[in-house]
Amino acid sequence: MATMTNDFLMTTGNDSASNAIDQMISLSVLDHNNTTNQNSNILISNQTSTTRKISSPSRFRTIENLRRFTWNNTGPEKLVRAEMRIFDTLKSQFQGRYINVLNDTQKIWTVCSNLTSKNIPIVLIHGFGGGIGLWSLNLDQLCVDRPVYALDLPGFAHSTRPIFSLDPDEAEQQFIDMLEEWRIGIGLNERFILLGHSFGGFLSASYTIRYPKYVEQLVLVDAWGFGHKPDNWQASPMQRIPPWLRSFSTIMMKISPLAGLRVAGPFGIHIMKYFRPDLRVKFEKLFNDDRILEYLYHCNAQVPTGEQAFRTISDLLAWAKKPMIDRIHLIDERIPIYFLHGERSWVDINSSMIVQGKRDNIYVDTIKEAGHHVYADAPDEFDMYLKRILINRN
């Protein structure tokens, strides 16, 4: 059986409704600010590669402001157990670590495997409301022939909860600077493949613009935040969403996108079962129970600082206030970019096609029958796609 310590080994052993919830809340809900009293057992660099001006406190929320969105029915221990139940189903060996950032005031939870491989490493960044556990259908295959690093974004899942700026540019930059500190702290001083899903794809592109030196290849899986919000947005992919849910989106933007799940407290997992029964089906290859729902609940049911940062960066949840399509030309042209979409996803593929027309080394592919969560909707096809496109050392 797997065990959990600060530095541990994890050993193993209806579409329209789904898309609607994907668009409004994408996955699920939590916070984990109590991990700051835990120590990481790897060498951490306290030096950051950039120095940024500190904005006035009025540009930031406080933890106290955000606690009102929570009903305590979760905690770090429950998240640890939920995550371990997922990793118990895997065959490969994984090591979990906290990486200190922001002068040791915050920690980014990271799971690694096959670090002795000489092949090009891959870094996985999950989407809004997600966590490392969502890659469980793909991790065994990915770590067969290369080092794998999967991290929980700051403010999400197992990582701690920094306070983000209320300014969209500053909030995005906070994410990016912490990702760079994470790279330094984990000791990833060689070129790597950066793969991001949804919001993680948006941040991956932003990181590659700012810190291109170590990015060998950029893979964007149904990336959020690239296209502009259309003038007729209510008749765009949003038309798949029931009118009541569109109104709900506007209300939640004034509070917090997943506030309803936290307000439900002990009933949160039952709410997820009602709204997202498809999630259990996606992961039946590994387990035929509710553990993925329990994991996602405990990933999102606490102080929502990352969620609030996403709200700051987004426009009505479905688009970015500063669309990546206006900036992606700033990515170093030596870095190939691969866009992968789900045929049934609510994310518009048109922005990827537009970007493809601007450079020679940009590629766009689609996996049939897959929705927004391509890696879970069609895990075998997703793995075959990665085997075909990922760059190897030789």
N, C-alpha and C positions, 0 to 999 in steps of 0.2 A: 504493500500500500504506500501511497505517496505521503510525505510528511511536509509540514510547513514550518519554516523558520525564517529569520530575516534574510539569510542567504541559503536557499534550499535547493534540493533536487526534486523535480516533479518526474516521477517515473511511472511507467504504465505496465502500465499495462494499457377563400374566394378571392381571386387576384385583384379585382377592383377595390375591394375593401382593404386588402393588404397594401395596395399602392397608395390609397388615400391616407392610411395611417403612416406609411413611409414618408409621405410628403409633409404631413403635419408634425409628426414626432419622430420620424425616421427609425428609432429603435425603442429605447426605454429610459430609465432614470437612476442618481445617487451622489454621495460625497464621502471623502475619507480623510478628514483633516487631523485625525488622531495619530497618523503614522509618523508625524514629525518627531515623536519620542523614540523611534526605532532607528537603529544604526545600520548603515550599509557597510558591508565588509569588503568593498572594492575601493581602490585608490581613487579619490575624487580630486579634481582640480578646482581650486577656488577662484581661478582667474577666468574671467569671461573675455570673449574676443572683441566685445564692443562695449562702449560706455554710452549709456543713454541718459538723457535729461529726465529727472523725476518730475512728473506733472503734479499739479496741486491736488490735495486730497479730494476736492470737489469733483474731480474727474474720475473718481473711483468709488465703487460701492464698498460696503463693509460687510464682514462676516455676520455681524449682528442684524443687518438689514435682510440678509438672505436666510437666516435661520427661521424666520417666520414661515417659510415655505415648506418646512419639514415637520413630520410627525414621526417621532422616534420609534421605528419598528425595524431598524437595521443597525449596522455597525461594522467596523473593520473585520471583526472575527467572523461574522456571517458571510461577508464577501470572500474572505479567505477560504472558508469551507466550500462556498459555492464554486469558486474558481478551481479548487482542488478536485472537486467532483467531476469537473469537465476534463482536467488534465489526466485524471486517473484512467480515462478511456483511451489515451494515446499510447502508442508503442515506443516512441522515442523518448530520450532523456532531456529534460529542460531544467535550466538553472534560473531561478528568479532573484532579482536584485533591485534595490532602490538606488537610484542615482541622484545625488544631491545637486540642486541648482539654486540660484538666487542666494548665494552666500550661505548655503546649507539651511535656508529657511523652508525650502520646498523639496519634495522628492518625487521622482518619476519612476514608476514601477516598470520593470523591464524583464522579459523572459528571453533567454538565449539558448541556442542549441548548436552543436557541431562546430564549435569555435576553432577547432584544430584544422578544419578544411582549408585548403589553399585557394579555393575558388572565390569569386567575388561575393562578398556578403550582401544580404538583402535586409532592409529595414522596413517593417510593416507599421503603418499608421492607420488606425481605425477611424470610423466616422462618428458623427454626432450621436451621443448617447450610448456608444459602444464601449468595447474593451478588448483586451487581448484574447479572451475566450472565444470571441466570434471567429477567430482564425482557426479554430480547432479542427475543422474539416480539411484544412490545407497544410497544417504545420508538419505532419509526418512526411508528406511528400516534398515539401520545400527544403527540409533540413537533411534530406538524403545526400545531396551533393554540394551544399554550400552552408556557410554560417548564416544563422537566422537570428535577427533581433526584432522582437515585437514589444512595443511600448504602449502604456496607457497615457494618453495625452494629459497634460496638466489640467486639473479641474474636473477630470473624469475618472470613473472606475476606481482603480486601486491607487492612483496617484493622489498627492495632496492637493489642497484647494487654494491656490493663490487668488488674490483679488485682482481683477482685470479692470482696465480703464473703461470708461463710458464712451471714449472716442474710438470709432471703428479702426482707424489706422493704428492707433496705439495698442489696442487690444490684439490685433493681428500680429503686430511686431513683438508683443510680449510672448505669444506662442512661439514665434520663430526664434527669438533669442534664447528661450528656454530649450528649444530643440537643439540649438547649436551648443549650449552648455551641456546638454545630455550627451551629444557626440563626443565632446572633449572628456567628459567624466567617464564614459564607458570605454574610452581609449580607442575609438574607431578612427584611426589615423591613416586609413587607406580609402580608396574610392569604393563606393558601395552603390547598390541599386536601391532606389527609394520608391516604395510602392504605397500609395495612399488610396483609401476608399472614401467616397462622398466628401464630407467636410475634411477628412484626412487628406484627400486628393488636393483640395484647395490649399491647405496648409503646406503640403508637399511641394506644390508648384511655387508658392510664395517663398518657402525655404530655399528652393533651388535658384530662384532669382537673387536672393540675398547672399547665399553661401554656396556657390556653384563648384568650389574647388574639389570637393570630395564626392560629388554626385556623378556616377558613371552612366546611369540610365534612370529615366523617370517613367514610372508606370502609374497611370491614373485610372482607377477603376470606378466607373460611373461617378466621376468627380462632380461635386456640387460647386456652385458659385462661379461658373465660367461665363454663362450667357447673361445678356441684359434682361431685365424684367420687361416683357412686351407691354405695349400700350393696352393691348386687349388681353391682359393676363388672365382675366376670368374665363376667357374662351380658349386659352392655351391648354397645356397639360393639366392645368388646374380644373378644367371642366370634368375631369375624372373624379373630382372630389365633391361629395354632396354639399349643397349650399350651407347646411347647418355646420359642417366642419370648416368651411371657409370662414364663417363668422367666428367659430371657435378659435381659429388661427389668429384673427385680429385681436380677440380678447386676450389670448395667451401671450401675444407679443407685448401687451401692456403689463403682464405679470411675469411669467416665466413659462417657456414652452411646455415643460412637463410638470407644472405645478399641480395639476389635477391628480397625477399619480402619487405625489408625495402627500397631498391632502388626504388621499384615501388610506394612508397608513397601512395597517395590517391587511387591508383589502386590495392593496396594490397588485399583488400577484394574480388575484382573481380577475382584476380589471384587464391585466395583460392577456390572460387566457381568453377573455371575451373578445378583445380587440385584435389580438395577434395570435390566433390559433395556428397560423401558418408557420410561425417560428419553430414550434415543436416539430412539425413535419419536416422542416428543412434539415434538422439535426438528427433525424431518426437513424441515420447511418451509424451514428456513434452511440446514441442512447434513446430509449423510448420512454421518457418521463419528462418532468417539468424542469429539469435542472437548468436548461438554457434560460427559461423565463425567470427562475429564481436568481440566476446569475445577473441577468440584465436588470432585474428589480434592485438588487443590492449594488449594482453599478451606478444607480441613478437616484436613489431615494434619500440622499442626504443633501448637504449644503451645495446648491447648484451654481458654483462660480464659473465652471467651464460652460455650462448651459447659458448662463447670463452673458458670457463673452460671445457665444454664438449668436445670441439674440442681438447683441450690439453690432456684430459684423453683418448680420443678415437683414434682408428686406422681406418682411412677411414670411420668414422662414425658408421660402423656396428659392430665393435669389440672394446674391451678395450685394451689399451697397457699393462695393468697389469690385465689379466683375473682373475675374482673372483674364478674360479674353482681351482686355485692354492693356494687359501687362505681360502676357506670356512671351511676347517677342523679346523681352529683356533676358530670357533664359539663354545662357551660353549656347551658341549654335553647335558646339561639339557634342552636346548632350542629346541623345535621341529621346523622343517622347512618344509613349504608347498610350493611346486612349482605348479603354475597353468598356463597352456599354452592354447593358441587358436589354434585349429586344422589347421587353414589356415594362421597362422602367419608366418612371415619370420624368427622369432627367432627360432634357432635350439634347439629342446628339448633334444638332445643327452647329452649335458653337465649336464642337470638336472638328467638324468638317471644315468650318471656316478657318480654324487655326491650321489645319493640315495644308491648306492652300498657300500658306505663307512661308513654309520651309520644306526642305527636301526630306529631312529625317524625322518626320512626324507621321505616325501610323494610327489608323482608326479601325477598330474591329468591333463586332457585335456577337454576343452569344445568344442563340435562339432560345426562346421559352424562358429566359432568365429575367428576373425583375431587378430592382435596385441592388439587392444583395447578391450580386453575381456569384461571388465565391461560395455562397451557401445554396443558392438556387440551382446551380449547375456545377458542383465541386469538381467532378471529373473533367468536364470540358474546360473549366478554369485552370486546373492543374496542367492539362495538355497545352493550353494556350501559353502558360508561363514557361513550360519546357521548350516551347518553340521560340519564344522571343527573348528570354533572359540571356544576357551576355555572360559568357563564361571566361575564365582566365585564359584559356588557350582557344 
